[in-house]
Amino acid sequence: MNVLILGGDGYLGWPTAMHLTAHGHSVAVVDNYLRRSLCREENVAPLIEVPNLHQRTALWESISGYHIPVFIGDLKKWEFVADVFRRFPPDGIIHYAEQPAAPYSMLNRQAGMLTLRNNLETTAHVIFATQQFCPNAQIVKLGTMGEYGTPNIDIEEGWLEVEHRGRQQKFLYPRQAGSLYHTTKIMDTDLLWFYVRTWGLRVTDLMQGPVYGIFTIENHGHQELYPFLNYDELFGTVLNRFIVQAVAEYPLTVYGKGGQTRGYLNIKDTLNCVRLSLEKPARKGELRIFNQFTETFSVNQLAQKVQQVARSMGFKADIASVENPRMEAEEHYYNPEHTGLMDLGLKPHYLTDEVISEMIEFANNHKEKIRSEQIYRKVRWDQNQR
Ligand SMILES: NC(=O)c1ccc[n+]([C@@H]2O[C@H](COP(=O)([O-])OP(=O)(O)OC[C@H]3O[C@@H](n4cnc5c(N)ncnc54)[C@H](O)[C@@H]3O)[C@@H](O)[C@H]2O)c1
């Protein structure tokens, strides 16, 4: 398949590009380096420097022989989008190109508006471009488990059969997000669902949980091909953050009571989920939704797992309950369904002690680069700051 990866410079985009070429697909990547510029503006940086897309594609080509065309530009600009779709007509589009950080979206009005505009406009352009240039292509869109929030009933995979006064209908599962970023993902899903009904698009919307890890089969032994490893409060995801905190001898920052439970997955599983979704596509006129995670943990459980492995490696790894800057339930019911991707053939990589120790070892090799002041800066979600 010809696959366009939108957001190809990102934490997930770049590993996906290598993975899909290694599985026989022809891939092009698109990005405007938004994530890099937001990190610079907010004075945060990933643990190791990541070469730009031209450098990474050249290196990957020299190692693997696969050529990946690079398009640098803003997917909010229609002329650019149309040009990309004309020059690389896709069979599949993987849409990662959004502002993906909930804490960033809650930073202040400007960050909130950027998130809202960016995420909705990129999604709308993906829809319009697909309809205009490749109506049979399939869209694989990254949503988030955060769209559902933490309801007091079981979470289904995207849809809920409702019976009301003796009649029945299937609806999108009720969604109530906890941040503006997550709310933009709900709006994306609504846009996609509208155009699936109206234009018969074929869409898979992957409700993904927080991803951890940096090692994939394709980047093995090549540090220049590793993705971003952010450990700051704005752009880092929780397990990646705990790993770096353990190495930095910074008490693991459990927010509040730490009973917040979510579904997690290894970056290797993200790549397989996205590839499986592409290779076993949604039907025309279908919005297919999968819950994309492999295990659930509370924040306390994650902190304890990291602590146990870190201590066995000689780190202090204390755990500290810190004031929760977020607005969220710290203890709640959580039972999400997640069989769809397994049915497509996903073989999960679980969070073992070995996986954690490998990451700790990597972070420890770069310990001198850790900037502890990035770790916890209390971006409070209950007020509009700055
Ligand atoms: N990483 C996770 O744990 C996680 C969990 C659930 C969902 N997701 C979703 O998966 C997707 C990828 O996440 P990620 O962690 O790789 O994020 P990321 O920020 O590393 O990647 C997104 C990429 O899209 C690019 N981009 C954003 N807006 C753009 C625009 N207007 N034009 C061109 N490029 C643009 C960014 O520069 C960035 O490189 C996002 O949609 C995110 O919401 C991620």
PDBQT file of the ligand as one rigid body, heavy atoms in Angstrom, charges set to zero:
ROOT
HETATM    1  N1  LIG A 401       1.864   9.071  22.649  1.00  0.00    +0.000 N 
HETATM    2  C1  LIG A 401       0.790   8.617  23.304  1.00  0.00    +0.000 C 
HETATM    3  O1  LIG A 401       0.892   8.066  24.399  1.00  0.00    +0.000 OA
HETATM    4  C2  LIG A 401      -0.575   8.773  22.682  1.00  0.00    +0.000 A 
HETATM    5  C3  LIG A 401      -1.680   8.201  23.333  1.00  0.00    +0.000 A 
HETATM    6  C4  LIG A 401      -2.949   8.320  22.754  1.00  0.00    +0.000 A 
HETATM    7  C5  LIG A 401      -3.099   8.982  21.552  1.00  0.00    +0.000 A 
HETATM    8  N2  LIG A 401      -2.018   9.540  20.943  1.00  0.00    +0.000 N 
HETATM    9  C6  LIG A 401      -2.220  10.229  19.665  1.00  0.00    +0.000 C 
HETATM   10  O2  LIG A 401      -1.338   9.705  18.702  1.00  0.00    +0.000 OA
HETATM   11  C7  LIG A 401      -0.903  10.723  17.800  1.00  0.00    +0.000 C 
HETATM   12  C8  LIG A 401       0.606  10.766  17.775  1.00  0.00    +0.000 C 
HETATM   13  O3  LIG A 401       1.079  11.038  19.092  1.00  0.00    +0.000 OA
HETATM   14  P1  LIG A 401       2.604  11.301  19.381  1.00  0.00    +0.000 P 
HETATM   15  O4  LIG A 401       2.828  10.964  20.809  1.00  0.00    +0.000 OA
HETATM   16  O5  LIG A 401       3.429  10.674  18.327  1.00  0.00    +0.000 OA
HETATM   17  O6  LIG A 401       2.663  12.892  19.235  1.00  0.00    +0.000 OA
HETATM   18  P2  LIG A 401       3.780  13.790  18.562  1.00  0.00    +0.000 P 
HETATM   19  O7  LIG A 401       3.542  15.188  18.933  1.00  0.00    +0.000 OA
HETATM   20  O8  LIG A 401       5.138  13.253  18.851  1.00  0.00    +0.000 OA
HETATM   21  O9  LIG A 401       3.465  13.568  17.014  1.00  0.00    +0.000 OA
HETATM   22  C9  LIG A 401       2.546  14.337  16.293  1.00  0.00    +0.000 C 
HETATM   23  C10 LIG A 401       3.295  14.942  15.114  1.00  0.00    +0.000 C 
HETATM   24  O10 LIG A 401       2.366  15.666  14.326  1.00  0.00    +0.000 OA
HETATM   25  C11 LIG A 401       2.979  16.858  13.898  1.00  0.00    +0.000 C 
HETATM   26  N3  LIG A 401       1.930  17.851  13.620  1.00  0.00    +0.000 N 
HETATM   27  C12 LIG A 401       1.029  18.363  14.497  1.00  0.00    +0.000 A 
HETATM   28  N4  LIG A 401       0.253  19.281  13.890  1.00  0.00    +0.000 NA
HETATM   29  C13 LIG A 401       0.658  19.342  12.596  1.00  0.00    +0.000 A 
HETATM   30  C14 LIG A 401       0.254  20.110  11.479  1.00  0.00    +0.000 A 
HETATM   31  N5  LIG A 401      -0.691  21.045  11.589  1.00  0.00    +0.000 N 
HETATM   32  N6  LIG A 401       0.876  19.911  10.298  1.00  0.00    +0.000 NA
HETATM   33  C15 LIG A 401       1.862  18.982  10.179  1.00  0.00    +0.000 A 
HETATM   34  N7  LIG A 401       2.306  18.221  11.223  1.00  0.00    +0.000 NA
HETATM   35  C16 LIG A 401       1.704  18.422  12.421  1.00  0.00    +0.000 A 
HETATM   36  C17 LIG A 401       3.878  17.264  15.054  1.00  0.00    +0.000 C 
HETATM   37  O11 LIG A 401       4.913  18.133  14.685  1.00  0.00    +0.000 OA
HETATM   38  C18 LIG A 401       4.377  15.917  15.557  1.00  0.00    +0.000 C 
HETATM   39  O12 LIG A 401       5.612  15.563  14.979  1.00  0.00    +0.000 OA
HETATM   40  C19 LIG A 401      -1.536  12.025  18.297  1.00  0.00    +0.000 C 
HETATM   41  O13 LIG A 401      -2.685  12.292  17.558  1.00  0.00    +0.000 OA
HETATM   42  C20 LIG A 401      -1.890  11.715  19.742  1.00  0.00    +0.000 C 
HETATM   43  O14 LIG A 401      -2.967  12.484  20.155  1.00  0.00    +0.000 OA
HETATM   44  C21 LIG A 401      -0.762   9.441  21.485  1.00  0.00    +0.000 A 
ENDROOT
TORSDOF 0
